Each structure stands twice: as structure tokens, then as C-alpha cells.
Amino acid sequence: MASVNKVILVGHLGKDPEVRYLEGNITVCSFPLATSETYTKDGVRMQHTEWHNIVMWRNLGEMAVKYLKKGKLVYIEGRLRTRNYEDKEGNRRFVTEIVGESFKLLGRPSDFGQTTKSSANENTTDEGEKEQEVDFTENSNDPDGLPF
């Protein structure tokens, strides 16, 4: 029987990704990701934040270190992995983490250092063709910054 191990998260980075290089110059980066849910309990609005350990390998890890920063909103797809190890006192510890397989930056254009919309709505390419400019300021007043 087939099985599925798929995780999809949208959350904010808890700190900048930490990078390590293993034998053979293999890149691995890790960082915490916070996801939050809001609910009402007895008429009081409550918020619960869950923290996830994210690990990304090789080229994806290098891209994560380059583009992801603390506080950034990101969409991550990956798989769940549980591993164990022995700590310094000899105790057996278990860690559950998400092995990232892809990510997409989310948020407002200002989060990426883009400037505001120019006065021209169209740009000209090298071939003289018109290229339509995309208006990223459409949802700039949206408090959560999500595109949906």
C-alpha cells in the first residue's frame, strides 16, 4: 500500500537560517518556522503559535541562506522526519523536523526591497516588445500580507 509524507507550511522565520557544511562540501541549513492560528474561546480571541524545525539540503539550503531572513513570510513544502541522537549526558533524544523540498517567499514587495510602482505601466524589452508591468501594491494595505 502506498503512503504519503507531505507537509505544507506558511509561516514566519524565527531566526536567520544557520548553515553548516558537511564532508564533500554538502550544504545543510536549518531554522525555526512559526505558524499561528487564531480562535475564540469564551468570547476572548486567543492565538496559538506552533514552532517547526526546518532543514534544507544542498542547493535549496544555499538558496534559503541567501534569501530567507528572520521574520520573513514563507511557504514551505517538505516531508516529516523523526531522528534520534545521544546528548552529552548520554540520554537518547528524539527530534521531529521538516525536510524542505521547496519554498516560496510571500509578503509585500517592501519585504523584498522593491521600489514602488514607476510612472510607466509598460517596459520595453531588448527586442522592442512591450512587457506589462505587474502592480505589486494591490494588497499593500492588507494586514496579513497573504495573496489570497
RAWOKA-V604590 format. One record per backbone hydrogen bond with DSSP energy under -0.5 kcal/mol. CO is the residue of the C=O (numbers start at 1). NH is the residue of the N-H. If there is no record, write none. Layout:
CO_NH / CO_NH
This chain:
7_78 / 9_76 / 11_74 / 12_34 / 13_71 / 18_30 / 20_28 / 22_25 / 22_26 / 26_22 / 27_58 / 28_20 / 29_56 / 30_18 / 31_54 / 32_14 / 32_15 / 33_52 / 34_12 / 35_50 / 37_48 / 39_46 / 41_44 / 44_41 / 46_39 / 48_37 / 50_35 / 52_33 / 52_54 / 53_98 / 54_31 / 55_100 / 56_29 / 57_60 / 57_61 / 58_62 / 59_63 / 60_64 / 61_65 / 62_66 / 63_67 / 64_68 / 69_72 / 72_13 / 73_106 / 74_11 / 75_104 / 76_9 / 77_101 / 77_102 / 78_7 / 79_99 / 81_97 / 83_95 / 85_93 / 87_90 / 91_87 / 91_93 / 93_85 / 95_83 / 97_81 / 97_99 / 98_55 / 98_100 / 99_79 / 102_77 / 104_75 / 106_73 / 108_111 / 109_112 / 109_114 / 110_113 / 121_133 / 123_131 / 125_128 / 129_125 / 131_123 / 134_136 / 135_138 / 137_140 / 139_142 / 142_145
